[in-house]
């Protein structure tokens, strides 16, 4: 279970970590869905669904997730101008 405060903290940290990309954060019942996109164009760079809420509930879990997401974004074939 994740509290509203933990969910908000995770959302803020993800938005900060991936700026200048925007991050859409949807907390569902037992998982989180993230969408990273260009602020100006709305072009989606990465969508990840089914992230266990337990992974964003702790600072260690969130840090690990951020590293994994950076790896995914760096490996994507999208054109980033």
Buried (B, 14 or more C-beta within 10 A) or exposed (E): EBEEEBBEBBBEBBBEBBEEBBBBBEBEEEBBBBBBBBEEEEEEBBEBEEBEBEBBBEEEBBEEBBEEBEEEBEEEEEEEE
